[in-house]
Each structure stands twice: as structure tokens, then as C-alpha cells.
């Protein structure tokens, strides 16, 4: 983890600097480096590295708690149920690092649903793993794909969502969309369809060139994308 690396580096620099009689200069230079990397976040916690990481994660969890409580209040949830420790510990660990609003919404939704007795959500470790690996751009694309209804399927009139469509919807660069599609595919959250070489019939991604060739298909502008069953389940598990 970053804080471990930083603290180890600080101890090493201190030892070396003290040996040479230059502890103050060494720490000052290292402090400047941390300032460049961490910016104002470090000064908000008084400049102490251990305090900084605790402060940051506390703020993130506090915001997620507020969002979770708002969901429960809207549902009029009177009594919550605890999450099994094997899931709760990992969820809180990963969620505490997230400072993006859209991803905090997903973590809050997951916690709200998991603690709502009426939802009876069956938690999966993959939910936690996938959320921790998503970028905000990935979430926008996954949600857009899931909102297309029957249009997400290529074999219906006017159906199929192409990378060019995602560029327009997200206002992102084509390369950024490609990266997001790669990540969503790596996590098992989307599937794709592409045309055969003669351009006639759409086929599942595994038939012609295999799932390991997704990088080739993702840049082919004839390829369409839609959420996988896991992608739909993840969004359902995190919905407010």
C-alpha cells in the first residue's frame, strides 16, 4: 500500500540522513516529494502521513455512510442486518479508498442493499473485487449499456451498441473508451459480438477468434457490446 511505501521510505531517509548529519535536509526534501505527490490532502491532516491516510479514508467512509443512510431513510428501513465479516471487512477496506462520487454511490448502494433485510441480497466476493477495479468512466459505460434494453442486442432492428456510440454518449476519447471496454471485459462485466469475416452473421466472441483476442475485437468498429449477466447483477446489487 502507498502509506507503507511512504513510511518505509521516510524511515530509510531519516536513518541515512542522521548518519551523515543531515537529517533535517533529508526530511525536508522527502517532505517536498510527498507534497508534490499528495498535494493539499497531506496538509489537511496536519502533514502527518499516518494521519493523512486515516483522515482520507475516514472522510470517504463518512460520505458513503451518509449515502447509505439516505437510501435506508427513503425505504423507511427500521432495522438493518449485519453483513458477515468475511464480506464486510473487504468492502469497508476497499470502499474507504474511494473518493469519486459515482463510485461512492455504488459502494453505498451495495452496503444499503446488503444491510436491508427486505432485499435479501446474496453477496459475492466478485462484487467487491469488481467495484474496487472500476473507474468512473467504466461505470458510465456499463450503466449506459444496461439502459439500452432490447437495443443492446445486435439481432433486433437498430440494435447493437458500438464504440462510436459510447464515445458520443460519454464525451470521452476513443482510446479512453477502448481502455474502459478492456477493463469491463477483464472483470467479466460485458460481452461482445462481432461480424464474421464475410460481414454476414454476428457470432459470439468465443466462436471465431476466442476470448483472449478481445483487444483485437474492441478496436474493430463493427463490434457491439452489452452487459454480461454478472454486469447486470453487479448494477442490481448496487442500485439505490
C-alpha positions in Angstrom: 0.0 0.0 0.0 1.1 3.6 -0.6 1.3 4.5 3.0 3.6 1.6 3.8 5.9 2.6 1.0 5.9 6.2 2.1 6.6 5.4 5.7 9.4 2.9 4.8 11.0 5.5 2.6 10.8 8.1 5.3 12.5 5.8 7.8 15.2 4.9 5.4 15.9 8.6 4.5 15.9 9.5 8.2 18.5 6.8 9.0 20.7 7.8 6.2 20.4 11.5 6.8 21.1 11.1 10.5 24.2 9.1 9.8 25.5 11.9 7.6 24.4 14.6 10.0 21.8 15.9 7.5 18.5 14.6 8.9 16.7 17.9 8.6 17.7 18.5 5.0 16.9 14.9 4.1 13.4 15.0 5.6 12.7 18.4 4.1 13.5 17.1 0.6 11.4 14.0 1.2 8.5 16.1 2.5 8.7 18.2 -0.7 8.3 15.0 -2.7 5.3 13.9 -0.7 3.8 17.3 -1.1 4.1 17.0 -4.9 2.5 13.5 -4.9 -0.2 14.1 -2.4 -0.9 17.8 -2.8 -3.2 19.6 -0.3 -4.6 16.3 1.0 -1.5 15.9 3.2 -1.7 19.4 4.7 -5.4 18.8 5.6 -4.3 16.2 8.1 -1.6 18.3 9.6 1.2 16.9 7.5 1.5 13.5 9.3 1.5 10.6 6.8 -0.3 8.2 9.1 -2.9 10.8 10.0 -3.3 11.7 6.3 -4.3 8.2 5.2 -6.6 7.7 8.2 -8.2 11.1 7.6 -8.8 10.5 3.9 -10.3 7.1 4.4 -12.5 8.3 7.3 -13.8 11.1 5.1 -14.6 8.6 2.3 -16.4 6.2 4.6 -18.3 9.0 6.3 -19.6 10.1 2.9 -20.6 6.6 2.0 -22.3 6.1 5.3 -24.4 9.3 4.6 -25.4 7.9 1.2 -26.3 4.5 2.7 -28.4 6.1 5.4 -30.2 8.2 2.8 -31.1 5.1 0.9 -32.4 3.4 4.1 -34.4 6.5 5.0 -36.0 6.6 1.6 -37.0 3.0 2.0 -38.1 3.5 5.6 -35.8 0.7 6.8 -36.3 0.4 10.6 -33.8 -2.3 11.4 -30.7 -3.3 9.5 -29.0 -6.7 9.4 -25.2 -7.1 9.8 -23.0 -8.2 6.9 -20.9 -11.3 7.5 -17.4 -10.3 8.5 -15.8 -12.1 5.5 -17.6 -9.7 3.2 -17.9 -6.6 5.4 -14.2 -6.3 6.2 -13.2 -6.3 2.5 -16.0 -4.0 1.5 -15.0 -1.4 4.1 -11.3 -1.7 3.2 -11.8 -1.1 -0.5 -14.6 1.5 -0.1 -12.6 3.6 2.3 -10.1 4.4 -0.5 -12.8 5.6 -3.0 -13.2 9.4 -3.3 -15.2 9.5 -6.6 -18.8 10.4 -6.1 -20.2 8.0 -8.7 -18.3 5.1 -7.3 -19.2 6.0 -3.7 -22.8 5.8 -4.8 -22.2 2.2 -5.9 -20.5 1.2 -2.6 -23.3 2.9 -0.7 -25.9 1.0 -2.7 -24.1 -2.3 -2.1 -23.9 -1.7 1.7 -27.5 -0.4 1.8 -28.8 -3.5 0.0 -26.7 -5.9 2.0 -27.9 -4.5 5.3 -31.6 -4.2 4.2 -33.4 -7.3 5.4 -36.1 -6.9 2.7 -33.5 -7.0 -0.1 -32.1 -10.4 0.8 -29.0 -9.6 -1.3 -26.7 -12.6 -1.8 -23.3 -11.0 -1.6 -20.5 -12.3 -3.8 -16.7 -11.6 -3.4 -16.6 -10.7 -7.1 -18.9 -7.7 -6.4 -16.2 -6.2 -4.1 -13.4 -7.1 -6.5 -15.1 -5.6 -9.5 -16.1 -2.3 -7.7 -12.6 -1.8 -6.5 -11.3 -2.1 -10.0 -13.7 0.2 -11.8 -13.1 3.7 -13.0 -15.8 6.3 -13.2 -15.7 6.1 -17.0 -16.2 2.3 -16.8 -19.3 2.9 -14.7 -20.8 5.3 -17.1 -20.3 2.9 -20.0 -21.7 -0.1 -18.1 -24.8 1.8 -17.0 -25.4 3.1 -20.5 -25.2 -0.4 -21.9 -27.6 -1.7 -19.3 -30.1 1.1 -20.0 -30.4 0.1 -23.7 -33.0 -2.6 -23.2 -33.5 -4.7 -26.3 -31.3 -2.3 -28.3 -28.2 -3.8 -26.6 -28.8 -6.9 -28.7 -27.5 -6.9 -32.2 -30.1 -9.1 -33.8 -33.0 -6.7 -33.2 -33.8 -3.8 -35.7 -31.5 -0.9 -34.9 -29.8 -2.9 -32.2 -26.2 -3.1 -31.1 -24.1 -0.5 -29.2 -20.8 0.3 -30.9 -17.7 2.0 -29.6 -18.5 5.1 -31.6 -21.9 5.3 -29.8 -20.1 5.2 -26.4 -17.7 7.9 -27.5 -20.6 10.2 -28.2 -22.5 9.3 -25.0 -19.6 9.7 -22.7 -17.8 12.6 -24.5 -14.6 10.6 -23.9 -11.8 9.9 -26.4 -12.0 6.7 -28.5 -8.8 5.4 -26.8 -10.3 6.0 -23.3 -13.5 4.1 -24.3 -11.3 1.3 -25.6 -9.5 1.1 -22.2 -12.8 1.1 -20.3 -14.1 -1.7 -22.5 -11.0 -3.7 -22.0 -11.3 -3.3 -18.2 -15.0 -4.2 -18.2 -14.3 -7.3 -20.2 -11.4 -8.2 -18.0 -13.8 -8.1 -15.0 -16.4 -10.2 -16.8 -18.9 -7.3 -16.8 -19.5 -7.1 -20.6 -19.7 -9.4 -23.6 -19.3 -8.5 -27.2 -20.5 -9.6 -30.7 -18.7 -9.0 -34.0 -19.3 -9.9 -37.6 -17.8 -12.8 -39.3 -15.1 -12.1 -41.9 -17.7 -12.0 -44.7 -19.7 -9.5 -42.7 -22.9 -11.6 -42.6 -23.8 -13.1 -39.3 -23.0 -11.9 -35.8 -21.3 -14.6 -33.7 -20.4 -15.0 -30.0 -16.9 -13.7 -29.2 -15.7 -17.2 -28.4 -16.6 -18.8 -31.8 -14.1 -17.3 -34.2 -11.1 -15.8 -32.5 -11.6 -16.6 -28.9 -12.0 -14.6 -25.7 -8.2 -13.9 -25.4 -8.4 -11.8 -28.6 -10.7 -9.2 -27.1 -8.1 -6.4 -27.7 -8.4 -7.1 -31.4 -12.2 -7.0 -31.3 -12.5 -3.9 -29.2 -10.9 -1.7 -31.8 -12.9 -3.2 -34.6 -15.7 -0.7 -35.1 -18.1 -3.4 -36.2 -18.1 -4.9 -32.7 -21.1 -4.3 -30.4 -21.1 -4.5 -26.6 -23.6 -5.3 -23.8 -23.5 -6.2 -20.1 -22.9 -9.8 -19.1 -25.1 -11.5 -16.6 -22.5 -10.5 -13.9 -22.6 -6.9 -15.1 -26.4 -6.8 -14.7 -26.1 -8.5 -11.3 -23.5 -6.0 -10.0 -25.6 -3.0 -11.0 -28.6 -4.6 -9.4 -26.7 -5.3 -6.2 -25.6 -1.6 -6.0 -28.8 0.1 -7.1 -30.2 2.7 -4.6 
